[in-house]
């Protein structure tokens, strides 16, 4: 597996380096080519332009003076007045034969044939000829400009100006070599940077891959690093860690669920089984024992039924699949129905149940059955923990656009260390009379589904107060629903 991870990260690193490398090489080659072209054009255009400028200047000054002179006079005039400067000057006949050059050289007969070049061919036609290349005689690279000497429309001679390109070639060659060297250094530099960048990208991805594989094997304690980076990889690492924490929490919740339910189901089942065996093997005529056994079996069966209902509700709430069926009604009616169910139990346990309602209707849009389930669960807890002779007080009033229902008992209260956790799933605290740990958690979820709040406050030895707040409907709807309150 390690080899697979190494190959994967190596492949990613290779792809990144290759991509950056190709891009860098293309950019450097393109820029280098553009720069080389500019340098080439600049230097050679300057060399040719310099020769052309001198040729045109001298032609403007001298051509008319010697246009009608004999060839020997032209040659003499050229040597005396036009041969200064670094540019090499030649006097050619109209056919391109050399008469004399600026060094005073020529044939013994006065003319000699020279190899024709494009600039000379253009000048024969009466046009200005410009050419750059290797001299046919010396092999030296030169820039040549040939201007015709016209007598009317006829070409009677030509002046050919040439300049060596050896120095220009050397300069351009040096610049191009420097360009290639700089381009190579830039490519190597950026290649090194791309390798470092690829490692920077691949290393955290490799770490994330290792962490994800460990998580896939069930090790949820592993965490990704690079959280200090706020780029995409840093956010991905943070998301992966959040997912691992959530999965760890869910795994613990599942374990708590199994542990709690196993314990809660085992107790009533053991009691039912024990009394079933006792009644089956006991004296059928012992009415007192029979009634006691049936009573215990009935209570334990009811307890099992309550556990199953809690589990079904919890499953729906946990899966977010519970569906409310809201209707507009006066909550005081639901409270009154719930209190009437607990009156008989209160008498049996010598607990006084007091209901106090606001004269103002508490009209809200709620699921009556689910809201009643909340009241029953909270009242059942209140009665369970209130000692004989105690009091459970239920009040309902309108405050700040909400129906606020409080259920207060005079029991022993909740320990401060348990209070923040009593609405958590499966939390049962230190009380020996705790149930499945789902009741208050389910109540809180149902109230929040109605857009309300569920709060528990308590003081040890003074009792516990549960506050349920439900948003009220607008005023016009309250009057209509309040007419049904009894």
Secondary structure, DSSP 4 states (H G I P E B T S, - for coil): -HHHHHHHHHHHHHHHHHHHHHHHHHHHHHHHHHHHHHHHHHHHHHHHHHHHHHHHHHHHHHHHHHTTS-HHHHHHHHHHHS--SSSEEEEEETTS-EEEETTS---TTS-B-----HHHHHHHTTS-EEEEEE-TTT--EEEEEEEEEEETTEEEEEEEEEEE-HHHHHHHHHHHHHHHHHHHHHHHHHHHHHHHHHHHHHHHHHHHHHHHHHHHTT-TT-----TT--SHHHHHHHHHHHHHHHHHHHHHHHHHHHHHHHHHHHHHHHHHHHHHHHHHHS-TT-HHHHHHHHHHHHHHHHHHHHHHHHHHHHHHHHTT------EEEEHHHHHHHHHHHHHHHHHHTT-EEEEEE-SS--EEEE-HHHHHHHHHHHHHHHHHHSPTT-EEEEEEEEETTEEEEEEEE-S----HHHHTTTTSTT---S-TT---S-HHHHHHHHHHHTT-EEEEEEETTTEEEEEEEEEPPPHHHHHHHHTT--
